[in-house]
Amino acid sequence: MSVLKKPIVTEKISQLNEKGIYGFIVDNNSNKVEIRKEIEKDYSVKIEKVNTMRYSGKKKVRYKKTGILKGKTPSYKKAIIYLKEGEFLDFYGDV
């Protein structure tokens, strides 16, 4: 199973892409070494450092005709990747 789930494509991260900083949603049980190896293998780039963050799911409540529905969004882990000078990632390929 892959450590990387999907890249983060938001306005804030897109601005950081110009500086060589990229974001990924990764598997909750992965560590920095596994993330580094996976990205270097898949994208053939050199990584300077990796920062990881865990986000817990938020509680959600919806009020319906039949009553109250309670739930929770899933928890996830985010990795911020700092590439070495002159390196870049191409998520979209040749479009």
JOPE-V193688 format. One line per field, one symbol per residue. phi: phi as a letter, one per 40 degrees, with the letter a starting at -180 (. if undefined). psi: psi as a letter, one per 30 degrees, with the letter a starting at -180 (. if undefined). Layout:
phi = ???
psi = ???
This chain:
phi = .ccccaccbbccccccdccgbbbbcbccccbccccdccccccbfbbbcabbbabbccccbbbbbccicbbaacccabbbbbbccdgcabbccgcc
psi = kkekelljileeeeefefggklkkklkfglleeeeeeeeeeefhlkkelkklkkklkkkkkkjlefakkkakllllkkkkkjllkfllkjefaj.
